[in-house]
Amino acid sequence: MIVVTGATGNVGRPLTRALAEMGEEVLAVSRREAPVPDGVRHLAVDLAEPAALQPALTGAKALFLLLSGDLHGPGAGPAEIITGAAAAGVRRTVLLSTQGVATRPYGPTRMAMRALEATLQESGMEWSILRPGGFASNALWWAPTVREQRVVAAPFADVGVPVVDPQDIAEVAAACLREDRHLAGVYELTGPEVITPRQQAQTIATVLGSPLRFHDLTRDEAKAAMTHAMPAELADDTLDILGAPSEAELRISPAVRQVLHRPARPFADWASQNIAAFR
């Protein structure tokens, strides 16, 4: 059995579906009840209470660990999930980390994630670590204003990064969970192109077949909106990258191609697959 946490989100949902289609027994874990593919069991657990996950780990061969935004903040205790998995006899864990662990190691949320990576590496379990950059699916934050006002509101309109499609992250995760050749692998995951928020908005407009207006948010306005879904420290760390990406954060990683033997999907593919959210 493979346990997938964050199973109803942008990465966990396609990962759960892919593993089920590969014939794996999957236990989908999320904070709230949600539909899952046929044949997949679901467990509603808040990972802020690691002990509640422990019964699900007994008998599992592998774990995909994805932390919600609040578990990235100071004072969170996700290391207990890893130690609990090792104690339950889980053989392999794949951790969804972040590119910033390497590119900005001294941000508060990056330091916490680096410590979690170390906990996994020292756990005695087999492991792989995924470090994606910005997600293409972050554009879903714009969906309500696109539907209601035909407006995209975002900061740093003309500053780009190589955003990665969550489907690519999910497929890499599935490979790491199932294939021994990825053991002890640390994979930085990006898309195939640097693309700005304004260019993303134009891509959505093209797929939608409707013009969109771009409204450039200030950093403070963007942070205020983001802190509804994540700790302020994580919002600041994210905005630091979006506003002034380093050379390393602009680099196109070959990891998706190396693992999946195909190119990473461009943002236009993600927009085409998810355009219903903007209609």
C-alpha positions as CSV (number, residue, x, y, z in Angstrom):
1,M,0.0,0.0,0.0
2,I,1.1,3.6,-0.8
3,V,-0.1,6.4,1.4
4,V,-0.5,9.7,-0.3
5,T,-0.9,12.8,1.9
6,G,-2.4,16.0,0.4
7,A,-4.2,13.6,-1.9
8,T,-6.9,15.9,-3.0
9,G,-4.6,18.9,-4.0
10,N,-3.0,19.9,-7.2
11,V,-0.2,17.3,-6.9
12,G,-1.8,14.7,-4.7
13,R,-4.9,14.3,-6.9
14,P,-3.0,13.3,-10.1
15,L,-0.5,11.2,-8.1
16,T,-3.3,9.2,-6.5
17,R,-5.0,8.7,-9.9
18,A,-1.7,7.7,-11.6
19,L,-0.8,5.2,-8.9
20,A,-4.3,3.7,-8.9
21,E,-4.1,3.3,-12.7
22,M,-0.7,1.5,-12.3
23,G,-2.5,-1.1,-10.1
24,E,-1.1,0.1,-6.8
25,E,-3.2,-0.1,-3.6
26,V,-3.5,3.6,-2.5
27,L,-4.7,5.2,0.7
28,A,-5.5,8.9,0.0
29,V,-5.1,11.2,3.0
30,S,-6.4,14.7,3.2
31,R,-7.7,17.1,5.8
32,R,-11.3,16.8,4.7
33,E,-13.5,14.3,3.1
34,A,-13.2,14.4,-0.7
35,P,-13.9,12.2,-3.7
36,V,-11.1,9.8,-4.8
37,P,-10.7,7.5,-7.8
38,D,-12.5,4.2,-7.8
39,G,-10.7,1.5,-5.7
40,V,-8.8,4.1,-3.6
41,R,-9.5,4.3,0.1
42,H,-9.7,7.8,1.7
43,L,-8.8,8.9,5.2
44,A,-9.5,12.4,6.6
45,V,-6.6,13.3,8.8
46,D,-5.1,16.7,9.8
47,L,-1.3,16.2,9.6
48,A,-0.9,18.8,12.3
49,E,-1.8,15.8,14.6
50,P,0.7,13.2,13.4
51,A,-0.5,10.6,15.8
52,A,-3.8,10.4,13.9
53,L,-1.9,9.3,10.8
54,Q,-0.1,6.5,12.5
55,P,-2.7,3.7,12.1
56,A,-2.8,4.4,8.4
57,L,1.0,3.9,8.1
58,T,1.0,0.4,9.6
59,G,1.4,-2.0,6.7
60,A,2.2,0.7,4.1
61,K,5.2,0.2,1.9
62,A,5.6,3.8,0.8
63,L,4.6,7.3,1.8
64,F,4.3,10.5,-0.2
65,L,4.6,13.4,2.2
66,L,3.2,16.8,1.1
67,L,2.7,19.5,3.8
68,S,-0.1,22.0,3.7
69,G,0.9,25.7,4.0
70,D,0.4,25.9,7.8
71,L,2.8,23.0,8.4
72,H,5.6,25.1,6.8
73,G,5.4,27.7,9.6
74,P,7.6,27.9,12.7
75,G,6.4,25.6,15.5
76,A,4.9,23.0,13.2
77,G,6.1,19.4,13.9
78,P,6.1,17.5,10.6
79,A,9.2,15.6,11.6
80,E,7.0,13.4,13.7
81,I,5.3,12.1,10.6
82,I,8.6,10.8,9.2
83,T,9.7,9.3,12.5
84,G,6.3,7.7,12.8
85,A,6.5,6.3,9.3
86,A,9.9,4.7,10.1
87,A,8.5,3.3,13.3
88,A,5.6,1.8,11.5
89,G,7.8,0.0,9.1
90,V,7.3,2.1,6.0
91,R,10.1,1.2,3.6
92,R,10.2,4.4,1.4
93,T,9.2,8.0,1.7
94,V,9.1,10.6,-1.1
95,L,9.1,14.2,0.3
96,L,7.7,17.2,-1.6
97,S,10.2,19.9,-0.5
98,T,10.9,23.2,-2.3
99,Q,13.6,24.6,-4.6
100,G,14.3,27.3,-2.0
101,V,16.0,24.8,0.3
102,A,18.9,25.1,-2.1
103,T,18.6,28.5,-3.6
104,R,17.6,30.5,-0.4
105,P,18.5,28.2,2.5
106,Y,18.2,30.8,5.2
107,G,14.6,31.9,4.9
108,P,12.7,30.7,8.0
109,T,10.4,28.2,6.1
110,R,13.4,27.0,4.0
111,M,15.4,26.2,7.2
112,A,12.5,24.2,8.5
113,M,12.2,22.3,5.3
114,R,15.9,21.6,5.2
115,A,15.7,20.2,8.7
116,L,12.8,18.0,7.6
117,E,14.9,16.7,4.6
118,A,17.7,15.8,7.0
119,T,15.2,14.0,9.3
120,L,14.2,11.9,6.3
121,Q,17.7,11.2,5.1
122,E,18.7,10.0,8.6
123,S,15.4,8.0,9.2
124,G,16.7,4.7,8.0
125,M,14.0,4.6,5.3
126,E,14.6,4.7,1.5
127,W,14.0,8.2,0.3
128,S,13.7,10.6,-2.6
129,I,13.3,14.4,-2.3
130,L,11.5,16.6,-4.9
131,R,12.2,20.3,-4.9
132,P,9.9,22.1,-7.3
133,G,10.0,25.8,-8.1
134,G,6.8,27.8,-8.6
135,F,3.7,25.8,-9.6
136,A,1.7,26.5,-12.7
137,S,-1.4,25.9,-10.7
138,N,-0.8,29.0,-8.6
139,A,-2.6,30.7,-11.4
140,L,-5.8,29.2,-10.0
141,W,-5.6,32.1,-7.4
142,W,-6.7,34.3,-10.3
143,A,-9.7,32.2,-11.3
144,P,-12.4,34.0,-9.3
145,T,-11.5,37.4,-10.6
146,V,-11.1,36.0,-14.2
147,R,-14.6,34.5,-14.0
148,E,-16.3,37.5,-12.4
149,Q,-14.3,40.5,-13.8
150,R,-12.0,39.2,-16.6
151,V,-9.1,40.5,-14.5
152,V,-5.8,38.9,-13.4
153,A,-4.4,40.5,-10.3
154,A,-0.8,39.5,-9.4
155,P,2.5,41.1,-8.3
156,F,5.7,41.4,-10.3
157,A,3.9,41.4,-13.6
158,D,7.0,41.2,-15.8
159,V,9.3,39.0,-13.6
160,G,9.3,35.4,-14.7
161,V,10.2,32.0,-13.3
162,P,10.0,28.5,-14.9
163,V,6.8,27.3,-13.3
164,V,6.2,23.6,-13.2
165,D,3.0,21.7,-14.0
166,P,1.8,19.7,-10.9
167,Q,1.0,16.8,-13.2
168,D,4.8,16.6,-13.9
169,I,5.5,16.7,-10.2
170,A,3.0,13.9,-9.6
171,E,4.4,11.7,-12.4
172,V,8.0,12.2,-11.0
173,A,6.7,11.3,-7.5
174,A,5.0,8.1,-8.8
175,A,8.3,7.1,-10.4
176,C,10.2,7.7,-7.2
177,L,7.7,5.8,-5.1
178,R,7.8,2.7,-7.4
179,E,11.3,2.6,-9.0
180,D,14.5,1.8,-7.1
181,R,16.7,3.8,-9.5
182,H,15.5,7.0,-7.9
183,L,16.6,6.1,-4.3
184,A,18.5,8.9,-2.6
185,G,17.6,11.2,-5.5
186,V,17.1,14.9,-5.0
187,Y,15.2,16.3,-8.0
188,E,14.8,20.0,-8.7
189,L,11.6,20.3,-10.8
190,T,10.8,23.3,-13.1
191,G,8.9,23.9,-16.3
192,P,10.6,24.2,-19.7
193,E,10.4,28.0,-20.0
194,V,10.6,31.2,-17.9
195,I,7.2,32.8,-18.0
196,T,6.0,36.0,-16.4
197,P,2.6,36.5,-14.7
198,R,1.6,38.9,-17.6
199,Q,2.5,36.2,-20.1
200,Q,0.6,33.6,-18.1
201,A,-2.4,35.8,-18.1
202,Q,-2.2,36.2,-21.9
203,T,-1.9,32.5,-22.3
204,I,-5.1,32.0,-20.3
205,A,-6.8,34.7,-22.3
206,T,-5.8,32.9,-25.5
207,V,-7.1,29.6,-24.4
208,L,-10.2,31.2,-22.9
209,G,-10.9,33.1,-26.1
210,S,-11.6,36.2,-24.1
211,P,-9.3,39.3,-23.4
212,L,-8.2,39.8,-19.8
213,R,-7.0,42.9,-18.0
214,F,-3.9,42.7,-15.8
215,H,-3.8,44.5,-12.5
216,D,-0.4,44.7,-10.9
217,L,-0.6,44.1,-7.2
218,T,1.9,45.7,-4.7
219,R,3.9,43.2,-2.7
220,D,1.9,44.2,0.4
221,E,-1.4,43.5,-1.3
222,A,-0.2,40.2,-2.6
223,K,1.1,39.2,0.9
224,A,-2.3,40.1,2.5
225,A,-4.1,37.8,0.0
226,M,-1.6,34.9,0.4
227,T,-1.7,34.9,4.2
228,H,-5.2,33.6,4.0
229,A,-3.8,30.3,2.9
230,M,-0.3,30.2,4.4
231,P,1.9,31.5,7.2
232,A,3.3,35.0,6.7
233,E,6.8,33.7,6.7
234,L,6.0,31.4,3.8
235,A,4.3,34.2,1.9
236,D,7.4,36.4,2.4
237,D,9.8,33.7,1.3
238,T,7.6,33.0,-1.8
239,L,7.4,36.7,-2.7
240,D,11.1,37.1,-2.4
241,I,11.6,34.6,-5.2
242,L,8.8,35.9,-7.4
243,G,10.0,39.5,-7.1
244,A,13.7,38.9,-7.6
245,P,14.6,35.3,-8.7
246,S,18.2,34.4,-8.6
247,E,20.2,32.9,-11.4
248,A,19.6,29.5,-9.9
249,E,15.9,30.1,-9.7
250,L,15.7,31.0,-13.4
251,R,17.6,27.9,-14.5
252,I,15.6,25.3,-16.5
253,S,16.1,21.9,-14.7
254,P,16.5,18.7,-16.8
255,A,15.1,16.5,-14.0
256,V,11.6,16.0,-15.5
257,R,13.1,14.7,-18.7
258,Q,15.7,12.6,-16.8
259,V,13.0,10.8,-14.8
260,L,10.1,10.7,-17.3
261,H,12.0,10.6,-20.5
262,R,10.0,13.4,-22.0
263,P,10.1,17.2,-21.8
264,A,8.4,19.1,-19.0
265,R,4.9,20.5,-19.9
266,P,4.8,24.2,-20.8
267,F,2.3,26.5,-19.0
268,A,0.1,26.6,-22.1
269,D,-0.6,22.8,-21.6
270,W,-1.5,23.4,-18.0
271,A,-3.9,26.3,-19.0
272,S,-5.6,24.1,-21.7
273,Q,-6.1,21.3,-19.2
274,N,-7.5,23.6,-16.5
275,I,-9.4,26.3,-18.4
276,A,-12.8,25.2,-17.0
277,A,-11.7,26.9,-13.7
278,F,-11.6,30.2,-15.4
279,R,-14.8,30.1,-17.4
